[in-house]
Amino acid sequence: MLKNKKALAMSVLCAIASVGFVVSASAAEQTMHGNLDEVVVEGSKDVLPGGLAKEAVTIGMLGKQDIMSAPMTVSEISNKSIEKFGSPSAGVSDVLSLDPSVRANVGTTYNDITIRGFRQTGHNYYVNGIPGLLCQENIPYFWADSISIISGPSLGLNATPLSEAAAGTVNIQSKAATSDGNANLKVAYRGGSSMQEAIDVGRRFGENDRYGVRITASNINGDTAMDGENLEQQAFSINIDQKTEKSKTNLLLMYDHTDHRGGTSAIRFNQNTVTSLPEAPDAGKNYKPDWSYNEYDNFIVAFNHEQKLNDNLSAYFNAGYHREDWYGFIDGSPKINDNNGNFTISMNNNPLAGTKKIVGAGFKGNFKIGSVANEYLIGADKTWETYDMGFNSWSWSGSGNIYDLKKWPAVVTPSNGVDPYRKAQMTGWHLVDTMTAMDDKLVVTLGLHGHEVSRVPAGAAKQKSDAICPTFAASYKVSDNITVYADHTESFGIGSLVPTGRGYANEGEMLDPAKTKQNEIGVKVKTGDFLNTFTAFKLTQANNVEKQIGSLTYLLQDGEQEHKGFEWAFTGQLAKKWDLIGGAMYLDSKDNKGNDVNGASKWSGTVGAIYHPTEDLSFIGRMTYLGSTSINDGALDVPSYAKYDLGASYKTKLNNTPVTFDLMCYNVTGKDYWSAQSGSSSLFVGAPRTVVFSANFEL
């Protein structure tokens, strides 16, 4: 039965996208004969047909490149996709998973993802090219204009992060004022009793629209569609920019406050006593006390400036600041202890606070050697971090059964402060040269990156590590509609600190940075208004494993973890009335002993489609598929699942005010399912059926 469901889900995915390939090819043929009506694309001129992804993609510090010339797997998801496919349960993670490289967890507490099998949190994301400015939980995204995803290690092309993004980078671009200006009011029902009110106002002014201001504000409050869960979040941003022929500047200021009660998280399974995975429980139930909570504030500053010095040289300066104050933390994860779904849960109180300061500067220039055009970058950056955490003896334990839940009585929860935990500094440098030749058909990028990090854990001596890694990428335009590309990229983390208190004989030792390598080849094919990208890849990363030497246990680097596979990504218009985005990935993940990595499904895929029968009416659908896998080192089999979302959008006017009504039903079949995440033996319970209704007024 499971095999049939898997075959059906993947068949639907392939069939829809194949239709896109064929219909788009037909459209291209009609265009050649002048028989196709003009296609009007919503949004800015830099989007691909259908408006769901960008044609000019952001390549880290190198800036914008045409997607057909970019010598690597990269996509940039547009604001249209963010608005149509972001969900109350998974938020920005649901949007990121429109890229087939990305798999998102479905827990509401943390917005974690994996890229080609390697985990990332919000700490790994970039904002306007600056790393380390976001927290890990409930990332607000009303301020976001687009999201760029580079699949594969790309440290040589991005500012140096303290939290390494080993298998790819996520860069969120903020909304900036447009020449037309905007004033939008959004009111949304988000399931349960949860509501959202939001505003988005932008204006340009000055000679030649030199200056721009864009302000967004969002308020979310109420019980969610999950029993016992409540989310309150207030987020505010102001984006100020200026641009002239010789300079461009952008300043983003953002603040958010979140109070999340009874948020869902992963469920663990006892390796010794659970021999068969229990059936997935009710997705609408909460398996944690409703008095558990996470409450925190974030304050963010992102500054970018580029100054043209002459026709061939410009200078840039970037700066960022992030203050995260996670003063409310009473949380824990359930652990199932038998095949009948009986579990225990322990709650702890560990508040934390962190501050990051980032600066980067350098030069960008261009020159020619014969017929070869060169665009180079020389830069350096530095990050300072202080991280404080509260450790105390308060704890609470309870028990229950996932099929027969009880309500735990409220307890008196403490309010504790934080103590110094560690300080860190990271210094990085970059050398990158992009060469274009053969009438712009051949693009070659060569890069070299180095960094040095020092960390001072509280009460311990300073630890240092350093690393250097190369980047090589090349693309060749076989024709205007076909590009082949290949790249080799490497990445290093900041080194691992062997934790204390876990019985390691070498506790407190700094291990060498774990090296990640990727080799990738691919082809990009445009057929009419449809873009397909086919990619094969292989990633390896050094493993940190426990080693028994005599009677002592050490944590050491030994062997490599290997992830290899292939992807198919697509976006565009099937025809004048159909917009499509999505793809599929096959991933074979092995640990240093050649065993399957826990939670790493071999197959996954997603299709998002929008059908426009008229200019004012749209129907929206999405299918998400995750294949079967195993956890607890192969002891427990996790079945595959396919989830469906359906909705509609209607544009009209109320008293001459344009308004768009959106209705979406997530998990429309109400399916209960387990969802796995690569590299983990914990599982998430799928989000319940949730109905969302919103009205967006253009004032």
C-alpha positions as CSV (number, residue, x, y, z in Angstrom):
1,M,0.0,0.0,0.0
2,L,2.8,2.4,0.9
3,K,4.6,1.6,-2.3
4,N,1.4,2.4,-4.3
5,K,1.1,5.8,-2.4
6,K,4.7,6.6,-3.1
7,A,4.3,5.8,-6.8
8,L,1.1,7.8,-7.0
9,A,2.6,10.9,-5.4
10,M,5.7,10.9,-7.5
11,S,3.7,10.2,-10.6
12,V,1.5,13.2,-9.9
13,L,4.6,15.3,-9.4
14,C,6.3,14.1,-12.6
15,A,3.1,14.3,-14.7
16,I,2.3,17.9,-13.8
17,A,5.9,19.1,-14.4
18,S,6.1,17.1,-17.7
19,V,3.0,18.8,-18.9
20,G,4.8,22.0,-18.2
21,F,7.8,21.0,-20.2
22,V,5.6,19.9,-23.2
23,V,3.2,22.8,-23.1
24,S,6.0,25.3,-22.8
25,A,7.8,23.8,-25.7
26,S,4.6,24.1,-27.7
27,A,4.3,27.7,-26.6
28,A,7.8,28.4,-27.7
29,E,6.9,26.9,-31.2
30,Q,3.8,29.1,-31.4
31,T,5.8,32.2,-30.5
32,M,8.2,31.5,-33.3
33,H,5.2,31.5,-35.7
34,G,3.7,34.6,-34.0
35,N,0.5,32.8,-32.9
36,L,0.7,33.1,-29.1
37,D,-1.1,35.9,-27.3
38,E,1.0,38.3,-25.2
39,V,1.6,37.0,-21.7
40,V,1.3,39.6,-18.9
41,V,3.4,38.6,-15.9
42,E,2.6,40.0,-12.4
43,G,5.3,41.6,-10.3
44,S,8.6,43.2,-11.2
45,K,10.4,42.8,-14.5
46,D,13.2,40.5,-13.1
47,V,10.9,37.6,-12.4
48,L,10.5,34.5,-14.5
49,P,7.2,33.9,-16.3
50,G,4.5,33.1,-13.8
51,G,6.2,35.4,-11.2
52,L,7.0,32.7,-8.7
53,A,10.8,32.9,-9.0
54,K,13.3,35.6,-10.0
55,E,15.2,35.6,-13.2
56,A,18.0,37.8,-11.8
57,V,19.2,35.8,-8.8
58,T,21.4,36.9,-5.9
59,I,24.9,35.2,-5.7
60,G,26.1,36.2,-2.3
61,M,28.6,39.1,-2.3
62,L,28.8,39.0,-6.1
63,G,25.3,40.5,-6.4
64,K,22.8,39.8,-9.2
65,Q,23.3,37.4,-12.1
66,D,21.0,36.1,-14.7
67,I,19.9,32.6,-13.7
68,M,20.9,31.1,-17.0
69,S,24.5,32.4,-16.5
70,A,24.9,31.5,-12.9
71,P,27.4,28.6,-12.7
72,M,25.7,26.7,-9.8
73,T,22.3,25.6,-8.5
74,V,20.6,28.7,-7.3
75,S,17.0,29.9,-7.1
76,E,15.3,33.0,-5.8
77,I,11.8,32.7,-4.6
78,S,9.7,35.8,-5.2
79,N,7.3,37.7,-3.0
80,K,4.4,36.2,-4.8
81,S,5.5,32.7,-3.7
82,I,6.0,33.9,-0.2
83,E,2.5,35.3,0.0
84,K,0.8,32.3,-1.6
85,F,2.6,29.4,-0.1
86,G,3.7,30.4,3.4
87,S,1.7,28.6,6.0
88,P,0.8,29.3,9.7
89,S,2.5,26.1,10.9
90,A,5.8,26.1,9.1
91,G,6.0,29.8,8.0
92,V,9.1,30.7,6.0
93,S,10.3,27.0,6.0
94,D,7.2,26.1,3.8
95,V,8.3,28.7,1.3
96,L,11.9,27.5,1.2
97,S,10.8,23.9,0.5
98,L,9.5,25.1,-2.9
99,D,13.2,24.6,-3.8
100,P,13.7,20.8,-4.2
101,S,17.1,21.0,-2.4
102,V,15.2,22.0,0.8
103,R,13.2,19.8,3.1
104,A,11.4,21.6,6.0
105,N,10.3,20.2,9.3
106,V,6.7,20.7,10.2
107,G,7.1,21.6,13.9
108,T,5.8,25.1,14.8
109,T,8.5,25.8,17.4
110,Y,11.6,25.8,15.2
111,N,11.9,26.8,11.5
112,D,14.7,24.3,10.8
113,I,15.3,22.9,7.3
114,T,17.8,20.6,5.6
115,I,19.6,21.4,2.3
116,R,20.7,18.2,0.6
117,G,20.5,16.4,3.9
118,F,22.4,18.9,6.1
119,R,20.5,20.8,8.8
120,Q,20.2,24.6,9.0
121,T,18.4,26.8,11.5
122,G,17.5,30.5,11.4
123,H,20.9,31.3,12.8
124,N,22.4,30.1,9.5
125,Y,20.3,32.4,7.3
126,Y,21.5,35.7,5.8
127,V,19.6,39.0,5.7
128,N,20.5,41.3,2.8
129,G,23.8,39.3,2.5
130,I,24.7,39.6,6.2
131,P,24.9,36.4,8.3
132,G,23.7,35.7,11.8
133,L,20.8,38.2,12.1
134,L,17.9,35.9,12.7
135,C,16.8,33.6,15.6
136,Q,15.8,30.0,15.3
137,E,12.1,30.1,16.1
138,N,9.0,31.5,14.4
139,I,10.8,33.8,12.0
140,P,8.5,36.6,10.9
141,Y,8.5,37.0,7.1
142,F,6.0,39.8,6.2
143,W,9.1,42.1,5.7
144,A,10.7,39.7,3.1
145,D,10.7,40.5,-0.6
146,S,12.5,37.5,-1.9
147,I,14.6,34.5,-0.7
148,S,17.7,33.3,-2.5
149,I,18.9,29.7,-2.0
150,I,22.3,28.5,-3.2
151,S,22.5,24.8,-2.9
152,G,25.9,23.5,-1.9
153,P,28.7,25.0,0.2
154,S,29.1,28.6,-0.9
155,L,31.3,30.1,1.8
156,G,33.6,31.6,-0.7
157,L,30.8,33.7,-2.2
158,N,29.2,34.9,1.0
159,A,30.2,36.8,4.1
160,T,31.8,34.6,6.8
161,P,29.2,33.2,9.3
162,L,29.8,32.0,12.8
163,S,27.1,29.4,12.2
164,E,28.2,27.6,9.1
165,A,25.7,26.7,6.4
166,A,27.5,23.6,5.2
167,A,25.3,22.6,2.3
168,G,23.9,25.9,1.0
169,T,22.9,29.4,1.9
170,V,19.6,31.1,2.5
171,N,19.5,34.8,2.0
172,I,16.4,36.8,2.7
173,Q,16.1,40.2,0.9
174,S,14.0,42.9,2.6
175,K,11.2,44.8,0.9
176,A,12.3,48.2,-0.5
177,A,10.2,51.1,-1.7
178,T,9.2,50.9,-5.4
179,S,8.8,53.8,-7.8
180,D,5.0,53.3,-7.8
181,G,4.8,53.3,-4.1
182,N,2.4,51.1,-2.1
183,A,0.0,51.1,0.9
184,N,-1.4,47.7,1.9
185,L,-3.5,46.5,4.8
186,K,-3.8,42.8,5.5
187,V,-6.3,41.1,7.8
188,A,-6.1,37.3,8.1
189,Y,-7.7,34.5,10.0
190,R,-5.0,31.8,10.6
191,G,-7.0,28.8,12.0
192,G,-8.2,28.2,15.6
193,S,-8.8,31.7,17.0
194,S,-5.6,33.1,15.6
195,M,-5.7,36.4,13.7
196,Q,-3.2,38.6,11.9
197,E,-3.3,42.3,11.1
198,A,-0.5,43.8,9.0
199,I,0.5,47.0,7.1
200,D,3.0,47.6,4.3
201,V,3.7,51.1,3.2
202,G,6.4,52.3,0.8
203,R,7.2,55.6,-0.9
204,R,10.1,57.1,-3.0
205,F,11.0,60.7,-3.1
206,G,13.7,63.2,-4.1
207,E,15.2,63.8,-7.5
208,N,15.0,60.7,-9.7
209,D,13.3,58.9,-6.8
210,R,16.7,58.9,-5.0
211,Y,15.3,58.0,-1.5
212,G,12.9,55.3,-0.5
213,V,11.2,54.2,2.8
214,R,9.3,51.0,3.3
215,I,7.6,50.2,6.6
216,T,6.0,46.9,7.5
217,A,4.2,45.9,10.7
218,S,2.5,42.7,11.7
219,N,0.5,41.5,14.7
220,I,-0.4,37.8,15.2
221,N,-2.4,36.6,18.2
222,G,-4.7,33.8,19.4
223,D,-4.9,30.1,19.7
224,T,-3.7,28.2,16.7
225,A,-5.3,25.2,15.0
226,M,-3.3,23.0,17.4
227,D,-5.0,22.2,20.7
228,G,-3.3,24.0,23.6
229,E,-1.0,26.2,21.4
230,N,-1.1,30.0,21.4
231,L,1.1,32.4,19.4
232,E,1.5,36.1,19.9
233,Q,4.0,37.9,17.7
234,Q,4.5,41.6,16.9
235,A,7.0,42.5,14.2
236,F,8.1,45.9,12.8
237,S,10.5,46.8,10.1
238,I,11.6,50.0,8.4
239,N,13.8,49.8,5.2
240,I,15.5,53.0,4.1
241,D,17.5,53.2,0.9
242,Q,19.1,55.7,-1.5
243,K,20.5,55.2,-5.0
244,T,22.3,57.4,-7.4
245,E,24.6,56.8,-10.4
246,K,27.6,56.5,-8.1
247,S,26.2,54.9,-4.9
248,K,23.5,52.8,-3.3
249,T,22.7,52.4,0.3
250,N,20.2,50.3,2.2
251,L,19.4,50.3,6.0
252,L,17.0,47.8,7.5
253,L,15.9,48.2,11.1
254,M,13.7,45.4,12.5
255,Y,12.2,44.3,15.8
256,D,10.0,41.4,16.8
257,H,8.5,40.1,20.0
258,T,7.2,36.5,20.3
259,D,5.3,34.7,23.0
260,H,4.7,31.1,22.0
261,R,2.8,28.9,24.4
262,G,2.6,25.1,24.0
263,G,4.6,25.1,20.7
264,T,5.0,21.7,19.1
265,S,8.4,20.1,18.7
266,A,10.1,16.8,17.8
267,I,9.3,13.5,19.5
268,R,12.1,11.1,20.4
269,F,12.0,7.3,20.6
270,N,13.7,5.1,23.2
271,Q,16.3,3.1,21.3
272,N,16.2,0.2,23.8
273,T,12.5,-0.3,24.2
274,V,10.7,0.9,21.0
275,T,10.9,-1.9,18.4
276,S,8.1,-0.8,16.1
277,L,7.1,2.8,15.2
278,P,3.7,3.6,16.7
279,E,1.0,4.8,14.2
280,A,1.0,8.6,13.8
281,P,-1.3,10.2,16.4
282,D,-3.9,13.0,15.9
283,A,-2.1,15.9,14.2
284,G,-4.3,18.4,16.0
285,K,-3.3,17.3,19.5
286,N,-0.5,18.8,21.6
287,Y,2.0,16.5,23.3
288,K,3.4,19.1,25.6
289,P,1.9,21.1,28.5
290,D,0.1,24.2,27.3
291,W,2.0,26.2,29.9
292,S,5.3,25.4,28.3
293,Y,6.6,28.5,26.5
294,N,9.2,30.4,24.6
295,E,9.2,34.2,24.9
296,Y,11.9,36.4,23.3
297,D,12.8,39.7,21.6
298,N,14.9,40.3,18.5
299,F,16.4,43.6,17.4
300,I,18.1,43.6,14.0
301,V,20.1,46.2,12.0
302,A,21.4,45.5,8.5
303,F,23.4,48.1,6.6
304,N,24.7,47.9,3.0
305,H,26.6,50.6,1.1
306,E,28.4,50.5,-2.3
307,Q,30.3,53.5,-3.7
308,K,31.5,53.8,-7.3
309,L,35.1,55.1,-7.3
310,N,35.6,55.1,-11.0
311,D,34.3,53.3,-14.1
312,N,36.2,50.1,-13.1
313,L,36.2,50.1,-9.3
314,S,33.8,50.4,-6.4
315,A,34.0,49.9,-2.7
316,Y,31.5,48.3,-0.4
317,F,30.8,48.3,3.3
318,N,28.3,46.1,5.2
319,A,27.4,46.0,8.9
320,G,25.0,44.1,11.0
321,Y,23.7,43.9,14.6
322,H,21.5,41.3,16.2
323,R,20.4,41.2,19.8
324,E,18.4,38.1,20.8
325,D,17.0,38.1,24.3
326,W,15.3,34.7,24.9
327,Y,14.3,35.4,28.5
328,G,11.3,33.0,28.6
329,F,12.1,29.3,28.2
330,I,10.2,26.5,29.8
331,D,10.4,23.7,27.3
332,G,11.2,20.0,26.5
333,S,10.5,17.2,24.1
334,P,8.4,14.0,24.6
335,K,10.1,10.6,24.5
336,I,8.1,7.6,23.5
337,N,9.2,4.5,25.5
338,D,7.2,1.6,24.1
339,N,5.3,0.4,21.0
340,N,2.0,1.5,22.5
341,G,2.8,5.3,22.5
342,N,3.5,5.8,26.2
343,F,5.8,8.7,26.7
344,T,7.6,10.8,29.3
345,I,8.5,14.4,29.0
346,S,10.9,16.6,31.0
347,M,10.7,20.4,31.0
348,N,13.7,22.6,31.8
349,N,14.3,26.3,32.2
350,N,17.3,27.6,30.2
351,P,17.0,31.2,29.1
352,L,19.6,32.7,26.8
353,A,20.7,35.9,25.3
354,G,23.1,36.7,22.5
355,T,24.6,39.7,20.7
356,K,26.3,39.6,17.3
357,K,28.1,42.5,15.6
358,I,29.3,42.1,12.0
359,V,31.3,44.4,9.7
360,G,32.6,43.7,6.2
361,A,34.4,45.8,3.6
362,G,36.1,45.5,0.3
363,F,36.5,46.4,-3.4
364,K,34.7,45.2,-6.5
365,G,36.3,45.9,-9.9
366,N,36.5,44.9,-13.5
367,F,39.2,44.6,-16.2
368,K,39.9,42.9,-19.4
369,I,42.7,40.5,-20.6
370,G,42.3,40.3,-24.3
371,S,38.7,39.3,-24.9
372,V,38.2,37.9,-21.4
373,A,36.2,40.2,-19.1
374,N,37.0,39.9,-15.4
375,E,34.9,41.0,-12.4
376,Y,36.7,40.6,-9.1
377,L,36.1,41.0,-5.4
378,I,38.5,41.5,-2.6
379,G,37.0,41.7,0.9
380,A,37.3,41.0,4.6
381,D,34.8,40.7,7.4
382,K,34.7,40.3,11.1
383,T,32.1,39.1,13.6
384,W,32.0,39.5,17.4
385,E,29.6,37.3,19.4
386,T,28.7,37.2,23.1
387,Y,26.4,34.3,24.2
388,D,24.9,34.0,27.6
389,M,22.8,31.2,29.0
390,G,21.0,30.3,32.3
391,F,21.6,26.9,33.8
392,N,19.6,26.1,36.9
393,S,18.2,23.1,38.8
394,W,14.5,23.7,38.0
395,S,12.9,20.8,36.1
396,W,9.5,19.2,35.7
397,S,8.6,15.7,34.5
398,G,5.4,14.1,33.3
399,S,4.0,11.1,31.4
400,G,1.2,10.3,29.0
401,N,0.1,8.4,26.0
402,I,0.0,9.9,22.5
403,Y,-3.4,8.4,21.8
404,D,-5.0,9.3,25.2
405,L,-3.7,12.7,26.2
406,K,-4.3,14.3,29.5
407,K,-4.0,17.9,30.6
408,W,-1.2,18.6,33.0
409,P,-2.0,21.1,35.7
410,A,-0.1,24.4,35.7
411,V,3.0,24.7,37.8
412,V,4.9,27.6,39.2
413,T,7.6,28.4,36.7
414,P,10.7,30.2,37.6
415,S,12.1,33.4,36.1
416,N,15.9,33.1,36.0
417,G,18.6,35.2,34.5
418,V,21.6,34.3,32.3
419,D,25.3,34.0,33.0
420,P,28.2,34.4,30.6
421,Y,28.6,31.3,28.5
422,R,31.1,32.1,25.7
423,K,32.6,34.8,23.5
424,A,33.7,34.4,20.0
425,Q,35.4,36.3,17.2
426,M,35.5,35.4,13.5
427,T,37.7,37.1,10.9
428,G,37.4,36.1,7.2
429,W,38.7,37.2,3.9
430,H,37.6,36.6,0.2
431,L,39.2,36.7,-3.2
432,V,36.8,36.0,-6.1
433,D,37.2,36.5,-9.9
434,T,34.5,35.9,-12.4
435,M,35.7,35.6,-16.0
436,T,33.4,35.9,-19.0
437,A,34.5,34.9,-22.5
438,M,33.3,33.6,-25.9
439,D,30.7,36.3,-26.4
440,D,29.4,35.9,-22.8
441,K,28.7,32.2,-23.4
442,L,31.4,31.0,-20.9
443,V,31.4,32.1,-17.3
444,V,34.1,30.9,-14.9
445,T,34.2,31.8,-11.2
446,L,37.4,31.2,-9.1
447,G,37.4,32.0,-5.4
448,L,39.4,31.6,-2.3
449,H,38.2,32.1,1.3
450,G,40.0,31.9,4.6
451,H,38.9,32.5,8.2
452,E,40.2,32.4,11.7
453,V,38.0,32.0,14.8
454,S,38.7,32.3,18.5
455,R,36.3,31.3,21.2
456,V,36.5,31.8,25.0
457,P,34.1,29.5,26.9
458,A,33.2,30.7,30.4
459,G,36.0,29.6,32.8
460,A,38.1,28.1,30.0
461,A,41.1,29.0,28.0
462,K,40.8,30.6,24.5
463,Q,40.6,28.2,21.6
464,K,41.5,29.0,18.0
465,S,41.0,27.4,14.6
466,D,41.5,28.5,11.1
467,A,40.8,27.2,7.6
468,I,41.1,28.0,3.9
469,C,38.8,26.7,1.1
470,P,38.5,27.2,-2.7
471,T,35.5,27.7,-5.0
472,F,35.4,26.8,-8.7
473,A,32.4,27.1,-10.9
474,A,31.8,27.3,-14.7
475,S,28.9,27.6,-17.0
476,Y,28.5,27.5,-20.8
477,K,25.6,28.6,-22.8
478,V,25.1,26.0,-25.5
479,S,22.3,28.3,-26.8
480,D,20.1,31.1,-25.5
481,N,17.9,28.4,-23.9
482,I,20.4,25.8,-22.7
483,T,23.2,26.2,-20.1
484,V,25.5,23.5,-18.7
485,Y,27.4,24.1,-15.6
486,A,29.8,22.4,-13.1
487,D,31.2,23.5,-9.8
488,H,33.5,22.3,-6.9
489,T,33.0,24.1,-3.6
490,E,34.4,23.6,-0.2
491,S,33.4,24.9,3.2
492,F,34.8,24.8,6.8
493,G,33.0,25.4,10.1
494,I,34.5,27.1,13.0
495,G,35.7,23.9,14.7
496,S,33.8,21.9,17.3
497,L,34.2,22.3,21.1
498,V,34.1,18.9,22.8
499,P,31.3,19.4,25.4
500,T,31.9,19.1,29.1
501,G,29.9,16.9,31.5
502,R,29.4,14.1,29.0
503,G,32.2,11.8,30.0
504,Y,34.7,12.6,27.2
505,A,38.3,12.3,28.1
506,N,39.2,15.2,25.8
507,E,36.4,17.5,27.0
508,G,37.1,21.2,26.3
509,E,39.3,20.4,23.4
510,M,38.7,22.3,20.1
511,L,38.4,19.9,17.2
512,D,39.5,20.9,13.7
513,P,36.8,22.5,11.5
514,A,34.8,19.9,9.7
515,K,35.5,20.1,6.0
516,T,32.6,19.9,3.5
517,K,33.2,19.3,-0.2
518,Q,30.7,19.3,-3.1
519,N,31.0,18.4,-6.7
520,E,28.0,19.3,-8.9
521,I,27.1,19.2,-12.6
522,G,23.8,20.4,-14.1
523,V,21.9,21.7,-17.1
524,K,19.4,24.5,-17.3
525,V,16.8,24.3,-20.1
526,K,14.3,27.0,-21.0
527,T,11.4,25.9,-23.2
528,G,9.1,28.9,-23.9
529,D,8.1,30.2,-20.6
530,F,9.3,27.3,-18.5
531,L,12.7,26.7,-16.9
532,N,13.9,23.2,-15.9
533,T,17.1,22.6,-14.0
534,F,18.6,19.1,-13.7
535,T,21.5,18.6,-11.2
536,A,23.6,15.7,-10.0
537,F,25.7,16.3,-6.8
538,K,27.9,14.7,-4.2
539,L,28.8,16.2,-0.8
540,T,31.1,14.8,1.8
541,Q,31.7,16.1,5.3
542,A,34.2,15.1,8.0
543,N,32.4,13.3,10.9
544,N,32.8,13.8,14.6
545,V,32.3,10.4,16.3
546,E,32.9,8.8,19.7
547,K,36.0,6.6,19.9
548,Q,36.9,4.2,22.7
549,I,40.7,4.2,23.4
550,G,41.5,1.9,26.2
551,S,39.1,2.5,29.0
552,L,38.4,6.1,27.9
553,T,35.9,7.7,25.5
554,Y,37.0,10.5,23.2
555,L,35.1,12.7,20.7
556,L,37.3,12.7,17.6
557,Q,37.1,13.4,13.9
558,D,37.0,10.2,11.9
559,G,35.8,9.3,8.4
560,E,33.2,11.2,6.3
561,Q,29.5,11.4,5.8
562,E,28.5,11.3,2.1
563,H,25.3,12.7,0.5
564,K,24.8,12.2,-3.2
565,G,21.8,12.5,-5.5
566,F,20.1,14.4,-8.2
567,E,17.4,17.1,-8.5
568,W,14.9,18.4,-10.9
569,A,13.6,21.9,-10.3
570,F,11.1,23.7,-12.5
571,T,9.2,27.0,-12.6
572,G,7.3,29.1,-15.1
573,Q,4.0,29.1,-17.0
574,L,2.5,26.0,-18.4
575,A,0.3,28.2,-20.5
576,K,-1.1,31.7,-20.2
577,K,-3.3,30.8,-17.3
578,W,-1.0,28.3,-15.4
579,D,1.9,29.2,-13.0
580,L,4.1,26.4,-11.6
581,I,7.0,25.9,-9.2
582,G,8.5,22.9,-7.6
583,G,10.7,19.9,-8.1
584,A,12.0,16.6,-6.9
585,M,15.1,15.3,-5.2
586,Y,16.7,11.8,-4.8
587,L,19.2,11.8,-1.9
588,D,21.4,8.9,-0.8
589,S,23.0,9.7,2.6
590,K,25.6,7.5,4.3
591,D,27.4,7.9,7.5
592,N,31.1,7.2,8.0
593,K,30.4,3.5,8.4
594,G,28.4,3.3,5.2
595,N,25.0,3.1,6.9
596,D,21.9,5.2,6.0
597,V,21.8,8.5,7.8
598,N,18.9,8.6,10.3
599,G,15.8,10.4,9.0
600,A,17.2,10.9,5.5
601,S,14.4,10.0,3.0
602,K,15.6,9.1,-0.4
603,W,12.8,10.8,-2.3
604,S,11.1,14.1,-1.8
605,G,9.2,16.5,-4.0
606,T,6.8,19.5,-4.1
607,V,4.5,21.1,-6.7
608,G,2.9,24.5,-6.3
609,A,0.5,25.6,-9.0
610,I,-1.7,28.6,-9.6
611,Y,-4.5,28.5,-12.2
612,H,-6.0,31.8,-13.5
613,P,-9.4,31.2,-15.2
614,T,-9.9,35.0,-15.3
615,E,-7.8,38.0,-14.5
616,D,-9.5,38.3,-11.1
617,L,-9.9,34.6,-10.0
618,S,-7.1,32.1,-9.2
619,F,-7.0,28.6,-7.8
620,I,-4.0,27.5,-5.8
621,G,-2.8,24.0,-5.1
622,R,0.3,22.4,-3.6
623,M,1.4,18.8,-3.1
624,T,4.3,17.9,-0.7
625,Y,5.8,14.5,-0.7
626,L,8.5,12.9,1.6
627,G,9.6,9.3,1.0
628,S,10.0,6.6,3.6
629,T,13.1,6.4,5.7
630,S,14.3,4.9,9.0
631,I,15.5,6.2,12.4
632,N,17.3,4.8,15.5
633,D,20.0,3.5,13.3
634,G,17.6,1.5,11.1
635,A,15.5,0.0,13.9
636,L,12.3,2.0,13.1
637,D,10.8,2.4,9.7
638,V,9.1,5.7,8.9
639,P,6.4,5.6,6.2
640,S,6.2,8.1,3.3
641,Y,3.5,10.7,3.1
642,A,1.9,13.1,0.6
643,K,0.2,16.3,1.9
644,Y,-2.2,18.5,-0.2
645,D,-3.0,22.2,0.2
646,L,-5.8,23.9,-1.8
647,G,-7.1,27.4,-2.1
648,A,-8.4,30.3,-4.1
649,S,-7.7,34.0,-4.6
650,Y,-10.1,36.6,-5.9
651,K,-9.4,40.3,-6.8
652,T,-12.2,42.8,-6.6
653,K,-13.0,46.3,-5.3
654,L,-14.8,47.6,-2.2
655,N,-15.8,51.2,-2.5
656,N,-13.2,51.7,-5.2
657,T,-10.5,50.1,-3.0
658,P,-8.7,47.2,-4.7
659,V,-8.8,44.1,-2.4
660,T,-7.6,40.5,-2.8
661,F,-9.3,37.7,-0.9
662,D,-7.3,34.5,-0.3
663,L,-8.7,31.3,1.1
664,M,-6.3,28.3,1.8
665,C,-6.8,25.0,3.4
666,Y,-3.6,23.3,4.4
667,N,-3.5,19.5,4.8
668,V,-6.9,19.5,3.1
669,T,-7.4,15.7,3.7
670,G,-6.6,16.0,7.5
671,K,-3.9,13.4,7.2
672,D,-2.0,12.3,10.4
673,Y,1.6,11.5,9.6
674,W,5.1,11.3,11.0
675,S,7.7,13.6,9.3
676,A,11.4,12.8,9.5
677,Q,14.4,15.1,9.3
678,S,17.8,14.1,7.9
679,G,20.4,13.5,10.6
680,S,17.9,13.1,13.4
681,S,16.1,10.1,15.1
682,S,13.3,12.4,16.3
683,L,10.1,12.8,14.3
684,F,7.5,15.6,14.0
685,V,3.8,15.0,13.9
686,G,2.4,16.6,10.8
687,A,0.4,19.9,11.1
688,P,-3.4,19.5,11.2
689,R,-5.9,20.7,8.7
690,T,-5.8,24.5,8.9
691,V,-8.1,27.0,7.1
692,V,-6.7,30.5,6.5
693,F,-8.7,33.4,5.1
694,S,-7.1,36.8,4.4
695,A,-8.0,40.1,2.8
696,N,-5.3,42.4,1.4
697,F,-6.4,46.0,0.7
698,E,-4.5,48.3,-1.7
699,L,-5.1,51.7,-0.1
